[in-house]
Amino acid sequence: MDNKSHFFEDGIVDLGAVLQEEDCANLLKQFYKLKPFDNKFFKEQVFLKEGEHDPTKSQVGSGPKPGRNLTEKVDLDFVEKNPEIKKALSEILGEDYRIMQKIFVMGVPEDMMPEWYQKIRKNGYGPLTPFINSKFYDMTYFSGIDYHQDMIDFKNRKGDFVTLYVYLDEVTPDMSPLHIVPKSHEFGAKDLTTISEDITITNDNKITYSNHEGKSKKFDYKMLTGKPGSVYFWSAYTLHGTMPTPSTHKARISLRYLIERGDSTKELPIDEFLKKINGPLILTKSNKDIPEFATASATGSGILR
């Protein structure tokens, strides 16, 4: 199948290792020059000290933003001007697609976390940015993320955008690879509380997912491992997450883009895709409007287990 067919069928496109390993290695060198993240530095300089973090404080605004974004300090032309990536995105979003956001994301190994955090975390899952020194808010950090849709960050807009993910290093099963659920977009938009209620991991390594209207379906999930330069993108409604991997001692550094439809007045494939979804296309509230997910005590419900 071509990229459009894959996107329509599964809600995800796997482009493979379309980027040069040398370019990815050079970017990682730049990254570690800017962020000397070894275990000692991360525990002592990046994480807050015990007692400094406020579990009642909202985590809203604790991530990258214009003027506070590490991607602004590096050259990403090798990604953004790659002909295969541009072609694939244009086939779905139109040639005038726009980059909404680009950030570095870091999967943090357990041995880079201070003991105080390991004692309080819930199920070992969740975003770590609320526990990070504000000097390092120019990227995002995680130790496993429950299944979610990227729609959760937006309200009152259709999912006319995709998430594009770039692996800069080889990602093996013990490096907190992404887990994604092909075809799960078909139930449409769901907020975090609804998703957590409607997902069950079954004994046959499948996911049972409900649409809250009496319809339930089993889906296979896929672990995205890959070589340096592997690129994937998926719809705003596609379920995905990661698992913490205590066995690894190496951080996973990746790039995450949100890329939206441009201003074309023609009907584009993304518009056709939205028409095929049998469920709501917008959320009336985002994760920022849900108190239990907006505070710094939110470290996940452990669905992925």
C-alpha positions in Angstrom: 0.0 0.0 0.0 1.0 3.6 -0.5 1.3 6.1 2.3 -2.2 7.4 1.8 -3.7 3.9 1.9 -1.7 3.1 5.1 -2.9 6.3 6.7 -6.5 5.7 5.8 -6.4 2.0 6.9 -4.2 2.2 10.0 -4.0 5.8 11.0 -0.2 5.5 11.0 2.6 5.6 8.3 5.9 3.9 8.9 8.5 5.6 6.5 11.3 3.4 7.7 14.9 4.7 8.2 14.7 7.5 5.6 17.2 9.7 7.4 21.0 9.2 7.2 22.5 7.7 10.3 25.4 10.2 10.1 23.0 13.1 10.3 21.2 11.6 13.3 24.6 11.0 15.0 25.7 14.6 14.4 22.4 15.9 15.9 22.9 13.7 19.0 26.4 15.1 19.3 25.0 18.6 19.2 22.3 17.6 21.7 24.8 16.3 24.3 27.1 19.3 23.8 24.1 21.5 24.8 22.8 19.0 27.4 25.6 17.0 29.1 23.0 14.4 30.5 25.0 11.7 32.2 23.5 10.0 35.3 25.1 12.2 37.9 24.3 15.5 36.1 20.7 14.5 35.5 20.1 13.4 39.1 21.8 16.4 40.7 21.2 19.2 38.3 18.1 18.4 36.2 15.7 16.8 38.7 14.3 18.9 41.5 15.6 18.1 45.0 13.4 16.2 47.4 10.8 18.6 48.9 11.2 21.1 46.1 8.4 19.8 43.9 4.8 20.8 44.7 2.3 17.9 43.9 -0.6 20.4 43.8 1.0 22.7 41.3 -0.3 22.6 37.7 2.2 21.2 35.2 0.6 23.3 32.5 3.3 25.6 31.0 6.2 23.5 32.2 7.4 22.4 28.7 9.0 23.9 25.7 7.6 27.1 24.1 8.9 29.7 21.6 12.1 31.1 23.0 12.4 28.1 25.3 12.9 25.2 23.0 16.1 23.3 22.4 15.2 22.6 18.7 15.7 26.3 18.1 19.4 25.9 18.8 20.1 23.1 16.2 19.7 22.7 12.5 16.9 20.3 11.6 16.9 20.8 7.8 18.0 17.2 7.3 14.6 16.2 8.7 12.3 19.0 7.5 13.8 19.1 3.9 14.0 15.3 3.5 12.2 14.6 0.2 10.6 11.3 1.3 9.2 13.0 4.5 8.0 16.0 2.5 6.3 13.8 -0.1 4.6 11.7 2.5 3.3 14.6 4.5 2.1 16.4 1.3 0.2 13.4 0.2 -1.9 13.6 3.4 -1.9 17.3 4.5 -1.3 19.1 1.2 1.9 20.8 0.0 1.3 23.8 2.2 1.4 21.9 5.4 2.8 23.7 8.5 4.9 22.7 11.5 2.9 23.5 14.6 5.5 22.3 17.1 8.8 20.5 17.3 10.5 19.4 20.5 13.1 17.0 21.7 11.8 14.2 23.9 13.8 12.1 26.3 12.9 8.7 27.6 14.6 8.7 31.0 16.1 5.4 32.3 15.4 4.4 35.9 19.0 4.8 37.0 19.0 8.4 36.0 16.1 9.2 38.4 16.9 10.2 42.1 15.7 7.8 44.8 13.2 10.2 46.2 11.3 10.3 42.9 11.3 6.5 42.5 9.6 6.3 45.9 6.7 8.6 45.1 6.0 7.8 41.5 2.8 6.0 40.6 3.2 2.7 38.7 6.4 4.1 37.1 4.6 6.0 34.4 4.2 9.6 33.4 5.7 12.9 32.2 8.6 14.0 34.2 8.7 17.7 33.3 6.9 18.7 36.5 9.8 17.2 38.5 12.4 19.0 36.4 14.4 22.1 37.3 12.8 25.0 35.3 16.2 25.7 33.6 15.6 22.5 31.6 12.0 23.1 30.4 13.2 23.5 26.8 12.4 19.8 26.1 10.2 17.1 27.5 11.0 14.1 29.7 9.1 10.9 30.4 9.2 7.5 32.1 6.5 5.7 30.2 3.3 7.4 29.0 -0.2 5.8 29.2 -2.1 5.2 25.9 -3.4 8.6 24.8 -4.3 10.5 21.6 -2.5 13.7 20.7 -5.9 15.4 20.5 -5.8 15.6 24.3 -3.8 18.9 24.1 -6.4 20.6 22.0 -10.0 21.5 22.4 -12.6 22.8 19.9 -10.5 21.9 16.9 -10.6 19.0 14.5 -7.6 16.6 14.3 -6.4 17.9 10.9 -2.8 17.4 12.0 -0.4 14.5 12.5 2.4 13.6 14.9 5.7 12.9 13.3 8.3 11.0 15.3 12.0 10.6 14.6 14.3 8.1 16.2 17.8 9.5 16.4 19.4 6.4 17.8 18.7 2.7 17.4 15.6 2.0 19.5 15.3 -1.6 20.8 12.6 -3.2 23.0 14.5 -2.2 26.1 14.8 1.5 25.1 11.2 2.6 25.9 10.0 2.3 22.3 6.7 3.7 21.2 3.6 1.4 21.4 0.9 2.3 18.9 -2.5 0.9 18.1 -3.3 0.8 14.4 -6.9 1.5 13.4 -7.7 2.9 16.9 -8.6 6.3 15.3 -11.9 5.0 14.2 -13.6 5.8 17.5 -12.7 9.5 17.2 -11.6 11.9 19.9 -11.5 11.0 23.6 -10.2 12.9 26.7 -7.8 11.2 29.1 -10.4 10.2 31.6 -12.5 8.5 29.0 -9.5 6.7 27.5 -8.4 5.3 30.8 -11.9 3.9 31.4 -12.2 2.3 28.0 -8.9 0.5 27.4 -8.2 -3.0 28.6 -5.0 -5.0 27.9 -6.1 -8.6 27.3 -4.2 -11.8 27.8 -3.7 -12.3 24.1 -1.6 -9.2 23.9 -4.4 -7.2 22.3 -6.2 -4.1 23.4 -10.0 -4.0 24.0 -11.2 -0.4 23.3 -14.7 0.9 23.8 -16.4 3.9 22.2 -18.7 4.5 25.3 -21.7 3.8 23.1 -21.9 0.1 23.5 -19.4 -0.7 20.8 -16.2 -2.5 21.7 -13.4 -3.9 19.6 -10.1 -5.7 19.9 -7.0 -4.1 18.4 -3.5 -5.3 17.9 -0.8 -3.0 19.2 2.6 -2.5 17.6 5.9 -1.8 19.2 7.9 0.7 17.1 11.5 -0.3 17.2 13.9 1.0 14.6 17.2 2.1 13.3 18.6 5.6 13.6 16.7 7.8 11.2 13.4 5.8 11.4 10.4 8.1 10.9 6.7 7.5 11.7 3.7 9.7 11.7 0.1 9.1 12.8 -3.3 10.7 13.2 -4.3 12.9 16.1 -6.8 10.2 17.1 -4.4 7.2 17.1 -3.7 5.6 20.5 -0.1 5.4 21.5 2.2 5.4 24.5 5.4 4.0 25.9 6.5 1.7 28.6 9.3 2.4 31.1 12.1 0.0 30.7 14.1 -0.4 33.9 16.6 -2.7 32.3 18.1 0.0 30.0 20.8 2.4 31.1 20.6 4.6 28.0 18.3 7.5 27.4 16.2 7.6 24.3 16.4 11.0 22.6 13.9 11.6 19.8 12.3 14.4 17.9 8.5 14.9 18.0 6.7 17.2 15.5 3.1 18.2 15.2 2.3 19.1 11.6 -1.0 20.5 10.4 -3.0 20.9 7.3 -2.3 24.1 5.4 -4.8 26.6 4.0 -5.6 24.9 0.7 -9.3 25.2 -0.2 -9.3 21.9 -2.0 -10.5 18.7 -0.3 -7.3 16.9 0.9 -6.8 13.4 2.0 -6.8 14.5 5.7 -10.3 15.9 5.1 -11.4 12.6 3.6 -9.9 10.7 6.5 -11.8 12.8 9.1 -15.1 12.1 7.3 -14.5 8.3 7.7 -14.2 8.5 11.5 -17.2 7.2 13.3 -17.0 9.3 16.4 -16.5 12.8 17.7 -13.9 14.9 15.9 -13.3 17.5 18.6 -12.9 17.6 22.4 -14.7 20.2 24.5 -11.9 20.1 27.1 -8.2 19.4 26.8 -6.0 17.6 29.4 -5.2 21.1 30.8 -8.8 21.4 31.9 -8.8 18.1 33.8 -7.4 18.7 37.3 -6.1 15.2 38.0 -4.0 15.3 34.8 -2.9 19.0 35.1 -1.1 18.7 38.5 2.4 17.7 39.1 1.3 14.6 41.0 -0.1 13.0 37.8 2.3 10.2 36.9 0.0 7.9 35.1 -2.6 5.2 35.7 -0.5 2.3 34.5 -2.8 1.3 31.6 0.2 0.1 29.6 0.9 -2.7 32.0 
